[in-house]
Amino acid sequence: MLFSWLPKHLAEMALFKVNAGTRESEVCALQWAWEQKVPELNASVFIIPGDHVKNAEDRLVVLNDTVRAVIDARRGEHPTHVFSYRGEPVVRMNNTAWRRARREAAQ
């Protein structure tokens, strides 16, 4: 129910986060340069550098169908970051819009 109250960009981020098992900071930092094609599987993965991961080790993010659809919908929106809003990378998900959506969904 929460997703339906979120603005589109936050709903896409939340859908990615839930399906990929990533943290908020990893989703906000996600960059196109980290995408690696896997031609044998006709797919791609993201390798998040350790300096953006809690345990400081590079993290492999495998894209299921849901996550792949989110990624494909975001292509071309921003030159460096996967998730952006009004031309700027999103720096945090838990913002005013998130808290408002959470309040509305709880009613």
C-alpha positions in Angstrom: 0.0 0.0 0.0 2.9 2.4 0.8 4.2 2.2 -2.8 0.9 3.6 -4.2 1.3 6.7 -2.1 5.0 7.3 -3.0 6.0 9.7 -5.8 7.1 7.7 -8.9 10.9 8.1 -8.3 10.7 6.9 -4.7 8.3 4.1 -5.6 10.8 2.8 -8.1 13.7 3.1 -5.6 11.6 1.2 -3.0 10.7 -1.5 -5.5 14.4 -1.8 -6.4 15.5 -1.9 -2.8 12.9 -4.5 -1.7 13.7 -6.8 -4.7 17.5 -6.4 -4.8 18.0 -6.5 -1.0 20.0 -3.3 -1.0 20.3 -0.6 1.6 19.1 3.0 1.1 22.6 4.4 0.7 23.4 1.8 -2.0 20.3 2.6 -3.9 20.9 6.3 -3.7 24.5 6.0 -4.8 23.8 3.5 -7.7 25.6 4.5 -10.8 25.3 3.4 -14.5 29.1 2.9 -14.5 28.7 0.0 -12.1 26.5 -2.0 -14.4 28.2 -5.0 -15.9 26.8 -6.8 -18.9 26.7 -10.6 -18.7 26.3 -11.6 -22.4 26.0 -15.3 -21.7 22.8 -14.7 -19.7 21.6 -11.8 -21.9 21.5 -9.8 -18.6 23.4 -7.4 -16.5 24.4 -7.0 -12.8 25.6 -4.1 -10.7 28.8 -4.2 -8.7 28.6 -1.6 -6.0 32.1 -0.5 -4.9 33.0 -1.2 -1.3 33.2 2.4 -0.4 29.4 2.5 -0.8 28.7 -0.7 1.1 28.4 -1.1 4.9 31.0 -3.9 5.1 33.4 -2.1 2.7 33.4 -5.0 0.3 32.3 -4.8 -3.3 28.7 -6.0 -3.6 27.2 -7.9 -6.5 23.5 -7.0 -7.2 21.8 -9.5 -9.4 18.7 -8.2 -11.2 15.5 -10.2 -11.1 12.8 -9.4 -13.6 11.2 -6.7 -11.3 14.5 -5.0 -10.7 15.5 -5.2 -14.4 12.2 -3.5 -15.3 12.9 -0.7 -12.8 16.4 -0.2 -14.2 15.2 -0.2 -17.8 12.6 2.4 -17.0 15.3 4.7 -15.5 17.7 4.5 -18.5 18.3 7.9 -20.0 16.9 9.9 -17.0 20.4 10.9 -15.6 23.9 10.5 -17.1 25.6 9.1 -14.0 23.1 7.9 -11.4 20.3 5.4 -11.8 17.9 7.2 -9.5 17.4 10.9 -9.8 14.7 13.6 -9.3 14.5 16.8 -11.2 17.9 16.2 -12.8 19.8 15.6 -9.6 20.8 12.3 -7.9 18.5 11.3 -5.0 20.6 11.5 -1.8 18.1 9.9 0.6 14.8 8.0 0.4 13.5 8.8 3.9 12.5 12.4 3.1 9.3 14.4 3.5 7.6 12.7 0.6 8.4 9.3 2.1 7.1 10.2 5.5 3.9 11.7 4.1 3.3 8.6 2.0 3.8 6.4 5.1 1.3 8.5 7.1 -1.3 8.3 4.3 -0.8 4.5 3.9 -1.2 4.0 7.6 -4.7 5.7 7.7 
